[in-house]
Amino acid sequence: MVDLLSGKMKSREGTVVDADDLIFELIQNVKETTENLDKFKSNKDALDYEDYKSIALGALKYYILKVDPKKYPF
């Protein structure tokens, strides 16, 4: 379900991704993308860390659930 550039995740081989690292990287990606779009220039519309985190976690949940929502009890 979650693919790495090197193939499948295998805990015995050490090819896993830590969830904290993944979420941090997603938050940074969301922040960078929104800043590049220049849609939130004014202070009134500015996003804070919690906004970036909400967007990143929503994207992660969507990515996981789009495979088969029946397998996950949310």
N, CA, C and O atoms as a Maestro MAE file, in Angstrom:
{
 s_m_m2io_version
 :::
 2.0.0
}

f_m_ct {
 s_m_title
 :::
 protein
 m_atom[296] {
  # First column is atom index #
  i_m_mmod_type
  r_m_x_coord
  r_m_y_coord
  r_m_z_coord
  i_m_residue_number
  s_m_chain_name
  s_m_pdb_residue_name
  s_m_pdb_atom_name
  i_m_atomic_number
  :::
  1 25 0.822 -1.193 0.000 1 A "MET " " N  " 7
  2 3 0.000 0.000 0.000 1 A "MET " " CA " 6
  3 2 0.864 1.254 0.000 1 A "MET " " C  " 6
  4 15 0.600 2.182 -0.764 1 A "MET " " O  " 8
  5 25 1.876 1.295 0.830 2 A "VAL " " N  " 7
  6 3 2.794 2.427 0.831 2 A "VAL " " CA " 6
  7 2 4.066 1.971 0.147 2 A "VAL " " C  " 6
  8 15 4.751 1.067 0.625 2 A "VAL " " O  " 8
  9 25 4.377 2.595 -0.966 3 A "ASP " " N  " 7
  10 3 5.550 2.204 -1.737 3 A "ASP " " CA " 6
  11 2 6.695 3.176 -1.496 3 A "ASP " " C  " 6
  12 15 6.493 4.385 -1.384 3 A "ASP " " O  " 8
  13 25 7.883 2.631 -1.420 4 A "LEU " " N  " 7
  14 3 9.095 3.426 -1.336 4 A "LEU " " CA " 6
  15 2 9.765 3.415 -2.697 4 A "LEU " " C  " 6
  16 15 9.424 2.601 -3.556 4 A "LEU " " O  " 8
  17 25 10.707 4.308 -2.893 5 A "LEU " " N  " 7
  18 3 11.443 4.308 -4.155 5 A "LEU " " CA " 6
  19 2 12.208 3.003 -4.340 5 A "LEU " " C  " 6
  20 15 12.423 2.553 -5.465 5 A "LEU " " O  " 8
  21 25 12.616 2.398 -3.225 6 A "SER " " N  " 7
  22 3 13.387 1.156 -3.299 6 A "SER " " CA " 6
  23 2 12.513 -0.090 -3.316 6 A "SER " " C  " 6
  24 15 13.041 -1.200 -3.388 6 A "SER " " O  " 8
  25 25 11.195 0.058 -3.252 7 A "GLY " " N  " 7
  26 3 10.299 -1.093 -3.267 7 A "GLY " " CA " 6
  27 2 9.415 -1.139 -2.041 7 A "GLY " " C  " 6
  28 15 9.085 -0.104 -1.462 7 A "GLY " " O  " 8
  29 25 9.029 -2.354 -1.643 8 A "LYS " " N  " 7
  30 3 8.145 -2.529 -0.493 8 A "LYS " " CA " 6
  31 2 8.874 -2.252 0.819 8 A "LYS " " C  " 6
  32 15 10.093 -2.391 0.915 8 A "LYS " " O  " 8
  33 25 8.090 -1.854 1.833 9 A "MET " " N  " 7
  34 3 8.660 -1.679 3.163 9 A "MET " " CA " 6
  35 2 8.817 -3.048 3.820 9 A "MET " " C  " 6
  36 15 7.902 -3.871 3.798 9 A "MET " " O  " 8
  37 25 9.987 -3.274 4.402 10 A "LYS " " N  " 7
  38 3 10.269 -4.533 5.087 10 A "LYS " " CA " 6
  39 2 10.967 -4.198 6.400 10 A "LYS " " C  " 6
  40 15 12.104 -3.724 6.407 10 A "LYS " " O  " 8
  41 25 10.279 -4.448 7.507 11 A "SER " " N  " 7
  42 3 10.842 -4.075 8.808 11 A "SER " " CA " 6
  43 2 12.086 -4.888 9.154 11 A "SER " " C  " 6
  44 15 12.991 -4.380 9.816 11 A "SER " " O  " 8
  45 25 12.139 -6.112 8.723 12 A "ARG " " N  " 7
  46 3 13.315 -6.940 9.032 12 A "ARG " " CA " 6
  47 2 14.556 -6.457 8.306 12 A "ARG " " C  " 6
  48 15 15.676 -6.648 8.780 12 A "ARG " " O  " 8
  49 25 14.354 -5.829 7.153 13 A "GLU " " N  " 7
  50 3 15.488 -5.303 6.396 13 A "GLU " " CA " 6
  51 2 15.761 -3.846 6.732 13 A "GLU " " C  " 6
  52 15 16.758 -3.278 6.287 13 A "GLU " " O  " 8
  53 25 14.887 -3.246 7.506 14 A "GLY " " N  " 7
  54 3 15.087 -1.857 7.903 14 A "GLY " " CA " 6
  55 2 14.615 -0.840 6.887 14 A "GLY " " C  " 6
  56 15 14.964 0.337 6.983 14 A "GLY " " O  " 8
  57 25 13.825 -1.272 5.913 15 A "THR " " N  " 7
  58 3 13.314 -0.339 4.908 15 A "THR " " CA " 6
  59 2 11.900 0.090 5.292 15 A "THR " " C  " 6
  60 15 10.917 -0.318 4.672 15 A "THR " " O  " 8
  61 25 11.823 0.919 6.325 16 A "VAL " " N  " 7
  62 3 10.541 1.438 6.789 16 A "VAL " " CA " 6
  63 2 10.628 2.957 6.887 16 A "VAL " " C  " 6
  64 15 11.717 3.531 6.904 16 A "VAL " " O  " 8
  65 25 9.482 3.586 6.950 17 A "VAL " " N  " 7
  66 3 9.413 5.030 7.104 17 A "VAL " " CA " 6
  67 2 8.741 5.318 8.437 17 A "VAL " " C  " 6
  68 15 7.659 4.801 8.712 17 A "VAL " " O  " 8
  69 25 9.370 6.132 9.257 18 A "ASP " " N  " 7
  70 3 8.798 6.517 10.539 18 A "ASP " " CA " 6
  71 2 7.636 7.475 10.290 18 A "ASP " " C  " 6
  72 15 7.755 8.401 9.487 18 A "ASP " " O  " 8
  73 25 6.527 7.259 10.966 19 A "ALA " " N  " 7
  74 3 5.334 8.080 10.756 19 A "ALA " " CA " 6
  75 2 5.599 9.548 11.076 19 A "ALA " " C  " 6
  76 15 5.103 10.430 10.375 19 A "ALA " " O  " 8
  77 25 6.366 9.816 12.115 20 A "ASP " " N  " 7
  78 3 6.673 11.203 12.469 20 A "ASP " " CA " 6
  79 2 7.451 11.897 11.359 20 A "ASP " " C  " 6
  80 15 7.187 13.056 11.039 20 A "ASP " " O  " 8
  81 25 8.411 11.187 10.774 21 A "ASP " " N  " 7
  82 3 9.184 11.758 9.671 21 A "ASP " " CA " 6
  83 2 8.304 12.009 8.454 21 A "ASP " " C  " 6
  84 15 8.440 13.030 7.782 21 A "ASP " " O  " 8
  85 25 7.408 11.081 8.177 22 A "LEU " " N  " 7
  86 3 6.502 11.222 7.045 22 A "LEU " " CA " 6
  87 2 5.592 12.432 7.229 22 A "LEU " " C  " 6
  88 15 5.419 13.222 6.301 22 A "LEU " " O  " 8
  89 25 5.013 12.581 8.409 23 A "ILE " " N  " 7
  90 3 4.111 13.704 8.674 23 A "ILE " " CA " 6
  91 2 4.871 15.022 8.607 23 A "ILE " " C  " 6
  92 15 4.365 15.992 8.042 23 A "ILE " " O  " 8
  93 25 6.075 15.077 9.170 24 A "PHE " " N  " 7
  94 3 6.879 16.295 9.107 24 A "PHE " " CA " 6
  95 2 7.178 16.677 7.661 24 A "PHE " " C  " 6
  96 15 7.086 17.848 7.291 24 A "PHE " " O  " 8
  97 25 7.532 15.697 6.853 25 A "GLU " " N  " 7
  98 3 7.834 15.968 5.449 25 A "GLU " " CA " 6
  99 2 6.591 16.429 4.691 25 A "GLU " " C  " 6
  100 15 6.676 17.305 3.830 25 A "GLU " " O  " 8
  101 25 5.443 15.844 5.008 26 A "LEU " " N  " 7
  102 3 4.195 16.272 4.382 26 A "LEU " " CA " 6
  103 2 3.859 17.711 4.745 26 A "LEU " " C  " 6
  104 15 3.433 18.484 3.887 26 A "LEU " " O  " 8
  105 25 4.049 18.078 6.011 27 A "ILE " " N  " 7
  106 3 3.778 19.453 6.443 27 A "ILE " " CA " 6
  107 2 4.691 20.421 5.701 27 A "ILE " " C  " 6
  108 15 4.239 21.470 5.243 27 A "ILE " " O  " 8
  109 25 5.963 20.082 5.577 28 A "GLN " " N  " 7
  110 3 6.899 20.942 4.851 28 A "GLN " " CA " 6
  111 2 6.504 21.069 3.385 28 A "GLN " " C  " 6
  112 15 6.616 22.144 2.797 28 A "GLN " " O  " 8
  113 25 6.043 19.968 2.800 29 A "ASN " " N  " 7
  114 3 5.617 19.979 1.404 29 A "ASN " " CA " 6
  115 2 4.394 20.867 1.215 29 A "ASN " " C  " 6
  116 15 4.324 21.624 0.247 29 A "ASN " " O  " 8
  117 25 3.427 20.782 2.129 30 A "VAL " " N  " 7
  118 3 2.227 21.618 2.054 30 A "VAL " " CA " 6
  119 2 2.605 23.087 2.182 30 A "VAL " " C  " 6
  120 15 2.114 23.925 1.427 30 A "VAL " " O  " 8
  121 25 3.475 23.399 3.134 31 A "LYS " " N  " 7
  122 3 3.900 24.785 3.337 31 A "LYS " " CA " 6
  123 2 4.592 25.331 2.094 31 A "LYS " " C  " 6
  124 15 4.305 26.444 1.652 31 A "LYS " " O  " 8
  125 25 5.492 24.554 1.542 32 A "GLU " " N  " 7
  126 3 6.230 24.975 0.348 32 A "GLU " " CA " 6
  127 2 5.293 25.171 -0.842 32 A "GLU " " C  " 6
  128 15 5.425 26.140 -1.590 32 A "GLU " " O  " 8
  129 25 4.355 24.254 -1.013 33 A "THR " " N  " 7
  130 3 3.424 24.335 -2.135 33 A "THR " " CA " 6
  131 2 2.521 25.556 -2.023 33 A "THR " " C  " 6
  132 15 2.314 26.262 -3.009 33 A "THR " " O  " 8
  133 25 1.982 25.814 -0.837 34 A "THR " " N  " 7
  134 3 1.096 26.968 -0.676 34 A "THR " " CA " 6
  135 2 1.858 28.278 -0.823 34 A "THR " " C  " 6
  136 15 1.314 29.251 -1.345 34 A "THR " " O  " 8
  137 25 3.105 28.320 -0.372 35 A "GLU " " N  " 7
  138 3 3.905 29.530 -0.545 35 A "GLU " " CA " 6
  139 2 4.233 29.763 -2.012 35 A "GLU " " C  " 6
  140 15 4.276 30.910 -2.459 35 A "GLU " " O  " 8
  141 25 4.463 28.704 -2.763 36 A "ASN " " N  " 7
  142 3 4.748 28.845 -4.190 36 A "ASN " " CA " 6
  143 2 3.530 29.304 -4.974 36 A "ASN " " C  " 6
  144 15 3.672 29.963 -6.004 36 A "ASN " " O  " 8
  145 25 2.337 28.967 -4.505 37 A "LEU " " N  " 7
  146 3 1.115 29.384 -5.191 37 A "LEU " " CA " 6
  147 2 0.777 30.848 -4.934 37 A "LEU " " C  " 6
  148 15 -0.002 31.432 -5.687 37 A "LEU " " O  " 8
  149 25 1.337 31.450 -3.902 38 A "ASP " " N  " 7
  150 3 1.115 32.858 -3.546 38 A "ASP " " CA " 6
  151 2 -0.350 33.202 -3.356 38 A "ASP " " C  " 6
  152 15 -0.761 34.315 -3.684 38 A "ASP " " O  " 8
  153 25 -1.143 32.290 -2.840 39 A "LYS " " N  " 7
  154 3 -2.564 32.570 -2.619 39 A "LYS " " CA " 6
  155 2 -2.825 33.139 -1.237 39 A "LYS " " C  " 6
  156 15 -3.926 33.622 -0.974 39 A "LYS " " O  " 8
  157 25 -1.851 33.095 -0.353 40 A "PHE " " N  " 7
  158 3 -2.049 33.548 1.018 40 A "PHE " " CA " 6
  159 2 -1.041 34.640 1.357 40 A "PHE " " C  " 6
  160 15 -0.312 34.529 2.343 40 A "PHE " " O  " 8
  161 25 -0.997 35.692 0.547 41 A "LYS " " N  " 7
  162 3 -0.022 36.758 0.751 41 A "LYS " " CA " 6
  163 2 -0.372 37.658 1.926 41 A "LYS " " C  " 6
  164 15 0.510 38.039 2.696 41 A "LYS " " O  " 8
  165 25 -1.635 38.000 2.074 42 A "SER " " N  " 7
  166 3 -2.004 38.933 3.139 42 A "SER " " CA " 6
  167 2 -1.980 38.242 4.497 42 A "SER " " C  " 6
  168 15 -2.163 37.029 4.593 42 A "SER " " O  " 8
  169 25 -1.752 39.024 5.537 43 A "ASN " " N  " 7
  170 3 -1.711 38.467 6.897 43 A "ASN " " CA " 6
  171 2 -3.058 37.901 7.312 43 A "ASN " " C  " 6
  172 15 -3.127 36.972 8.117 43 A "ASN " " O  " 8
  173 25 -4.127 38.461 6.763 44 A "LYS " " N  " 7
  174 3 -5.468 37.988 7.098 44 A "LYS " " CA " 6
  175 2 -5.668 36.545 6.638 44 A "LYS " " C  " 6
  176 15 -6.323 35.754 7.317 44 A "LYS " " O  " 8
  177 25 -5.106 36.214 5.496 45 A "ASP " " N  " 7
  178 3 -5.269 34.882 4.923 45 A "ASP " " CA " 6
  179 2 -4.121 33.932 5.261 45 A "ASP " " C  " 6
  180 15 -4.130 32.776 4.836 45 A "ASP " " O  " 8
  181 25 -3.149 34.402 6.009 46 A "ALA " " N  " 7
  182 3 -1.950 33.598 6.272 46 A "ALA " " CA " 6
  183 2 -2.296 32.306 7.017 46 A "ALA " " C  " 6
  184 15 -3.149 32.283 7.905 46 A "ALA " " O  " 8
  185 25 -1.617 31.253 6.629 47 A "LEU " " N  " 7
  186 3 -1.807 29.954 7.278 47 A "LEU " " CA " 6
  187 2 -0.779 29.793 8.392 47 A "LEU " " C  " 6
  188 15 0.350 30.268 8.271 47 A "LEU " " O  " 8
  189 25 -1.161 29.134 9.457 48 A "ASP " " N  " 7
  190 3 -0.208 28.843 10.519 48 A "ASP " " CA " 6
  191 2 0.118 27.344 10.513 48 A "ASP " " C  " 6
  192 15 -0.372 26.596 9.667 48 A "ASP " " O  " 8
  193 25 0.942 26.924 11.458 49 A "TYR " " N  " 7
  194 3 1.404 25.539 11.502 49 A "TYR " " CA " 6
  195 2 0.247 24.553 11.600 49 A "TYR " " C  " 6
  196 15 0.276 23.500 10.963 49 A "TYR " " O  " 8
  197 25 -0.769 24.881 12.390 50 A "GLU " " N  " 7
  198 3 -1.915 23.974 12.556 50 A "GLU " " CA " 6
  199 2 -2.678 23.795 11.244 50 A "GLU " " C  " 6
  200 15 -3.180 22.707 10.961 50 A "GLU " " O  " 8
  201 25 -2.767 24.858 10.446 51 A "ASP " " N  " 7
  202 3 -3.426 24.747 9.138 51 A "ASP " " CA " 6
  203 2 -2.645 23.814 8.217 51 A "ASP " " C  " 6
  204 15 -3.221 22.947 7.559 51 A "ASP " " O  " 8
  205 25 -1.325 24.002 8.178 52 A "TYR " " N  " 7
  206 3 -0.485 23.128 7.357 52 A "TYR " " CA " 6
  207 2 -0.599 21.673 7.818 52 A "TYR " " C  " 6
  208 15 -0.667 20.754 7.001 52 A "TYR " " O  " 8
  209 25 -0.618 21.482 9.138 53 A "LYS " " N  " 7
  210 3 -0.716 20.133 9.697 53 A "LYS " " CA " 6
  211 2 -2.049 19.488 9.333 53 A "LYS " " C  " 6
  212 15 -2.091 18.307 8.988 53 A "LYS " " O  " 8
  213 25 -3.137 20.251 9.406 54 A "SER " " N  " 7
  214 3 -4.461 19.717 9.062 54 A "SER " " CA " 6
  215 2 -4.527 19.295 7.601 54 A "SER " " C  " 6
  216 15 -5.076 18.244 7.273 54 A "SER " " O  " 8
  217 25 -3.966 20.120 6.731 55 A "ILE " " N  " 7
  218 3 -3.962 19.798 5.303 55 A "ILE " " CA " 6
  219 2 -3.124 18.544 5.049 55 A "ILE " " C  " 6
  220 15 -3.535 17.659 4.298 55 A "ILE " " O  " 8
  221 25 -1.957 18.472 5.673 56 A "ALA " " N  " 7
  222 3 -1.059 17.328 5.480 56 A "ALA " " CA " 6
  223 2 -1.688 16.034 5.983 56 A "ALA " " C  " 6
  224 15 -1.618 15.008 5.305 56 A "ALA " " O  " 8
  225 25 -2.302 16.071 7.163 57 A "LEU " " N  " 7
  226 3 -2.925 14.860 7.705 57 A "LEU " " CA " 6
  227 2 -4.136 14.444 6.877 57 A "LEU " " C  " 6
  228 15 -4.389 13.252 6.708 57 A "LEU " " O  " 8
  229 25 -4.881 15.412 6.363 58 A "GLY " " N  " 7
  230 3 -6.007 15.094 5.486 58 A "GLY " " CA " 6
  231 2 -5.542 14.416 4.212 58 A "GLY " " C  " 6
  232 15 -6.166 13.465 3.740 58 A "GLY " " O  " 8
  233 25 -4.436 14.909 3.653 59 A "ALA " " N  " 7
  234 3 -3.887 14.299 2.440 59 A "ALA " " CA " 6
  235 2 -3.406 12.880 2.708 59 A "ALA " " C  " 6
  236 15 -3.595 11.990 1.879 59 A "ALA " " O  " 8
  237 25 -2.790 12.668 3.858 60 A "LEU " " N  " 7
  238 3 -2.313 11.332 4.215 60 A "LEU " " CA " 6
  239 2 -3.477 10.365 4.408 60 A "LEU " " C  " 6
  240 15 -3.429 9.231 3.931 60 A "LEU " " O  " 8
  241 25 -4.516 10.807 5.101 61 A "LYS " " N  " 7
  242 3 -5.693 9.955 5.306 61 A "LYS " " CA " 6
  243 2 -6.347 9.606 3.971 61 A "LYS " " C  " 6
  244 15 -6.747 8.462 3.751 61 A "LYS " " O  " 8
  245 25 -6.456 10.591 3.084 62 A "TYR " " N  " 7
  246 3 -7.049 10.336 1.772 62 A "TYR " " CA " 6
  247 2 -6.217 9.313 1.003 62 A "TYR " " C  " 6
  248 15 -6.764 8.395 0.391 62 A "TYR " " O  " 8
  249 25 -4.900 9.472 1.034 63 A "TYR " " N  " 7
  250 3 -4.018 8.558 0.311 63 A "TYR " " CA " 6
  251 2 -4.196 7.124 0.802 63 A "TYR " " C  " 6
  252 15 -4.214 6.187 0.004 63 A "TYR " " O  " 8
  253 25 -4.328 6.958 2.110 64 A "ILE " " N  " 7
  254 3 -4.488 5.615 2.670 64 A "ILE " " CA " 6
  255 2 -5.877 5.058 2.379 64 A "ILE " " C  " 6
  256 15 -6.009 3.898 1.991 64 A "ILE " " O  " 8
  257 25 -6.909 5.870 2.561 65 A "LEU " " N  " 7
  258 3 -8.281 5.388 2.416 65 A "LEU " " CA " 6
  259 2 -8.706 5.158 0.973 65 A "LEU " " C  " 6
  260 15 -9.634 4.389 0.723 65 A "LEU " " O  " 8
  261 25 -8.046 5.807 0.019 66 A "LYS " " N  " 7
  262 3 -8.454 5.627 -1.377 66 A "LYS " " CA " 6
  263 2 -8.187 4.207 -1.870 66 A "LYS " " C  " 6
  264 15 -8.781 3.776 -2.859 66 A "LYS " " O  " 8
  265 25 -7.303 3.477 -1.195 67 A "VAL " " N  " 7
  266 3 -6.996 2.109 -1.594 67 A "VAL " " CA " 6
  267 2 -8.169 1.192 -1.289 67 A "VAL " " C  " 6
  268 15 -8.686 0.533 -2.191 67 A "VAL " " O  " 8
  269 25 -8.596 1.140 -0.031 68 A "ASP " " N  " 7
  270 3 -9.738 0.320 0.358 68 A "ASP " " CA " 6
  271 2 -10.243 0.781 1.716 68 A "ASP " " C  " 6
  272 15 -9.714 0.357 2.744 68 A "ASP " " O  " 8
  273 25 -11.248 1.634 1.740 69 A "PRO " " N  " 7
  274 3 -11.718 2.192 3.013 69 A "PRO " " CA " 6
  275 2 -12.333 1.166 3.953 69 A "PRO " " C  " 6
  276 15 -12.529 1.469 5.130 69 A "PRO " " O  " 8
  277 25 -12.641 -0.020 3.485 70 A "LYS " " N  " 7
  278 3 -13.254 -1.036 4.339 70 A "LYS " " CA " 6
  279 2 -12.263 -1.623 5.338 70 A "LYS " " C  " 6
  280 15 -12.669 -2.179 6.358 70 A "LYS " " O  " 8
  281 25 -10.987 -1.506 5.057 71 A "LYS " " N  " 7
  282 3 -9.979 -2.128 5.898 71 A "LYS " " CA " 6
  283 2 -9.603 -1.293 7.120 71 A "LYS " " C  " 6
  284 15 -8.923 -1.799 8.013 71 A "LYS " " O  " 8
  285 25 -10.021 -0.046 7.186 72 A "TYR " " N  " 7
  286 3 -9.588 0.836 8.259 72 A "TYR " " CA " 6
  287 2 -10.772 1.365 9.049 72 A "TYR " " C  " 6
  288 15 -11.658 2.001 8.479 72 A "TYR " " O  " 8
  289 25 -10.804 1.113 10.352 73 A "PRO " " N  " 7
  290 3 -11.924 1.591 11.183 73 A "PRO " " CA " 6
  291 2 -11.703 3.023 11.670 73 A "PRO " " C  " 6
  292 15 -11.208 3.217 12.780 73 A "PRO " " O  " 8
  293 25 -12.055 4.024 10.872 74 A "PHE " " N  " 7
  294 3 -11.918 5.423 11.296 74 A "PHE " " CA " 6
  295 2 -13.213 5.901 11.876 74 A "PHE " " C  " 6
  296 15 -13.313 7.055 12.295 74 A "PHE " " O  " 8
  :::
 }
 m_bond[295] {
  # First column is bond index #
  i_m_from
  i_m_to
  i_m_order
  :::
  1 1 2 1
  2 2 3 1
  3 3 4 2
  4 3 5 1
  5 5 6 1
  6 6 7 1
  7 7 8 2
  8 7 9 1
  9 9 10 1
  10 10 11 1
  11 11 12 2
  12 11 13 1
  13 13 14 1
  14 14 15 1
  15 15 16 2
  16 15 17 1
  17 17 18 1
  18 18 19 1
  19 19 20 2
  20 19 21 1
  21 21 22 1
  22 22 23 1
  23 23 24 2
  24 23 25 1
  25 25 26 1
  26 26 27 1
  27 27 28 2
  28 27 29 1
  29 29 30 1
  30 30 31 1
  31 31 32 2
  32 31 33 1
  33 33 34 1
  34 34 35 1
  35 35 36 2
  36 35 37 1
  37 37 38 1
  38 38 39 1
  39 39 40 2
  40 39 41 1
  41 41 42 1
  42 42 43 1
  43 43 44 2
  44 43 45 1
  45 45 46 1
  46 46 47 1
  47 47 48 2
  48 47 49 1
  49 49 50 1
  50 50 51 1
  51 51 52 2
  52 51 53 1
  53 53 54 1
  54 54 55 1
  55 55 56 2
  56 55 57 1
  57 57 58 1
  58 58 59 1
  59 59 60 2
  60 59 61 1
  61 61 62 1
  62 62 63 1
  63 63 64 2
  64 63 65 1
  65 65 66 1
  66 66 67 1
  67 67 68 2
  68 67 69 1
  69 69 70 1
  70 70 71 1
  71 71 72 2
  72 71 73 1
  73 73 74 1
  74 74 75 1
  75 75 76 2
  76 75 77 1
  77 77 78 1
  78 78 79 1
  79 79 80 2
  80 79 81 1
  81 81 82 1
  82 82 83 1
  83 83 84 2
  84 83 85 1
  85 85 86 1
  86 86 87 1
  87 87 88 2
  88 87 89 1
  89 89 90 1
  90 90 91 1
  91 91 92 2
  92 91 93 1
  93 93 94 1
  94 94 95 1
  95 95 96 2
  96 95 97 1
  97 97 98 1
  98 98 99 1
  99 99 100 2
  100 99 101 1
  101 101 102 1
  102 102 103 1
  103 103 104 2
  104 103 105 1
  105 105 106 1
  106 106 107 1
  107 107 108 2
  108 107 109 1
  109 109 110 1
  110 110 111 1
  111 111 112 2
  112 111 113 1
  113 113 114 1
  114 114 115 1
  115 115 116 2
  116 115 117 1
  117 117 118 1
  118 118 119 1
  119 119 120 2
  120 119 121 1
  121 121 122 1
  122 122 123 1
  123 123 124 2
  124 123 125 1
  125 125 126 1
  126 126 127 1
  127 127 128 2
  128 127 129 1
  129 129 130 1
  130 130 131 1
  131 131 132 2
  132 131 133 1
  133 133 134 1
  134 134 135 1
  135 135 136 2
  136 135 137 1
  137 137 138 1
  138 138 139 1
  139 139 140 2
  140 139 141 1
  141 141 142 1
  142 142 143 1
  143 143 144 2
  144 143 145 1
  145 145 146 1
  146 146 147 1
  147 147 148 2
  148 147 149 1
  149 149 150 1
  150 150 151 1
  151 151 152 2
  152 151 153 1
  153 153 154 1
  154 154 155 1
  155 155 156 2
  156 155 157 1
  157 157 158 1
  158 158 159 1
  159 159 160 2
  160 159 161 1
  161 161 162 1
  162 162 163 1
  163 163 164 2
  164 163 165 1
  165 165 166 1
  166 166 167 1
  167 167 168 2
  168 167 169 1
  169 169 170 1
  170 170 171 1
  171 171 172 2
  172 171 173 1
  173 173 174 1
  174 174 175 1
  175 175 176 2
  176 175 177 1
  177 177 178 1
  178 178 179 1
  179 179 180 2
  180 179 181 1
  181 181 182 1
  182 182 183 1
  183 183 184 2
  184 183 185 1
  185 185 186 1
  186 186 187 1
  187 187 188 2
  188 187 189 1
  189 189 190 1
  190 190 191 1
  191 191 192 2
  192 191 193 1
  193 193 194 1
  194 194 195 1
  195 195 196 2
  196 195 197 1
  197 197 198 1
  198 198 199 1
  199 199 200 2
  200 199 201 1
  201 201 202 1
  202 202 203 1
  203 203 204 2
  204 203 205 1
  205 205 206 1
  206 206 207 1
  207 207 208 2
  208 207 209 1
  209 209 210 1
  210 210 211 1
  211 211 212 2
  212 211 213 1
  213 213 214 1
  214 214 215 1
  215 215 216 2
  216 215 217 1
  217 217 218 1
  218 218 219 1
  219 219 220 2
  220 219 221 1
  221 221 222 1
  222 222 223 1
  223 223 224 2
  224 223 225 1
  225 225 226 1
  226 226 227 1
  227 227 228 2
  228 227 229 1
  229 229 230 1
  230 230 231 1
  231 231 232 2
  232 231 233 1
  233 233 234 1
  234 234 235 1
  235 235 236 2
  236 235 237 1
  237 237 238 1
  238 238 239 1
  239 239 240 2
  240 239 241 1
  241 241 242 1
  242 242 243 1
  243 243 244 2
  244 243 245 1
  245 245 246 1
  246 246 247 1
  247 247 248 2
  248 247 249 1
  249 249 250 1
  250 250 251 1
  251 251 252 2
  252 251 253 1
  253 253 254 1
  254 254 255 1
  255 255 256 2
  256 255 257 1
  257 257 258 1
  258 258 259 1
  259 259 260 2
  260 259 261 1
  261 261 262 1
  262 262 263 1
  263 263 264 2
  264 263 265 1
  265 265 266 1
  266 266 267 1
  267 267 268 2
  268 267 269 1
  269 269 270 1
  270 270 271 1
  271 271 272 2
  272 271 273 1
  273 273 274 1
  274 274 275 1
  275 275 276 2
  276 275 277 1
  277 277 278 1
  278 278 279 1
  279 279 280 2
  280 279 281 1
  281 281 282 1
  282 282 283 1
  283 283 284 2
  284 283 285 1
  285 285 286 1
  286 286 287 1
  287 287 288 2
  288 287 289 1
  289 289 290 1
  290 290 291 1
  291 291 292 2
  292 291 293 1
  293 293 294 1
  294 294 295 1
  295 295 296 2
  :::
 }
}
